[in-house]
Amino acid sequence: MDDLTGKIDKTRLPRHIAIIMDGNGRWAKEKGHDRLYGHYQGVESVRNIVESAAEIGVEYLTLYAFSTENWDRPEYEVVGLMELLVDTIRKEVPVLNKNNIRMHVIGNIEMLPQRAQQSLQEALDETSVNNGLNLVLALSYSSRWELVNAVKNIAQDVKDGKMDPSTITQDTLQQYLTTSEFPDPELMIRTSGEYRISNFLLYQLAYAELYFTNTRWPDFRKENLYEAILDYQGRERRFGKISEQIQQEAEIH
């Protein structure tokens, strides 16, 4: 693990890492437990990865914690997840403050139970002055929901005469997304061997490097995160250009 830390180029870290935390349920079933047991174990991974990202100097970490589609899961699992969410956030706020981590939330928060909304708001308020790692929780989130919401709000502003449709650009749309305060992720990690984006940050991931690992989320730890960062640093980011152009730009700078 120490060797991996030494191999990472701290000057070329992804500013923003997004993670689809997948595999809690399957991990639990493989061990003969119910799915909720896996979610409880997954909290330890969240703690470890958040601290590891803060330690190395990542600026933004977005965790896909609960999608709008997850509301369709069995009721006992959804209720259990909401209880876990409330308890975890309350316990973790002092740790976030100790590590200078600021929490943000994106998603259709109004769908959450009142108790969960209250815990979240308290955590947002209590960590708002921190200026280290920005921890973004995607809760009751889906990218299609976000894009529809953005289009509705833009349409309303055009209707109200606040905006001329001919002036709308990519930047305009970006300002109406729930992630308007954050840079786009450069690295997206998905655990548990699935090769899908699952309605997560579809617009924002346009040029992200995608990294898939078979490791289930409850087993994902600091060394796994650093392996993903090393893999990212071994790739050439071209943004539609060719290698020669990238090299020439690097020489000029």
Sequence and secondary structure as in RCSB ss.txt:
>XXXX:A:sequence
MDDLTGKIDKTRLPRHIAIIMDGNGRWAKEKGHDRLYGHYQGVESVRNIVESAAEIGVEYLTLYAFSTENWDRPE
YEVVGLMELLVDTIRKEVPVLNKNNIRMHVIGNIEMLPQRAQQSLQEALDETSVNNGLNLVLALSYSSRWELVNA
VKNIAQDVKDGKMDPSTITQDTLQQYLTTSEFPDPELMIRTSGEYRISNFLLYQLAYAELYFTNTRWPDFRKENL
YEAILDYQGRERRFGKISEQIQQEAEIH
>XXXX:A:secstr
 HHHHHHS GGG  SEEEEE   HHHHHHHTT  HHHHHHHHHHHHHHHHHHHHHHT SEEEEEEEEGGGGGS H
HHHHHHHHHHHHHHHHHHHHHHHTT EEEEES GGGS HHHHHHHHHHHHHTTT  S EEEEEEEE HHHHHHHH
HHHHHHHHHTTS  GGG  HHHHHHTSTTTTS   SEEEE TT    TTSSTTTTTT EEEE  S GGG  HHHH
HHHHHHHHTS   TTS HHHHHHHHHH 
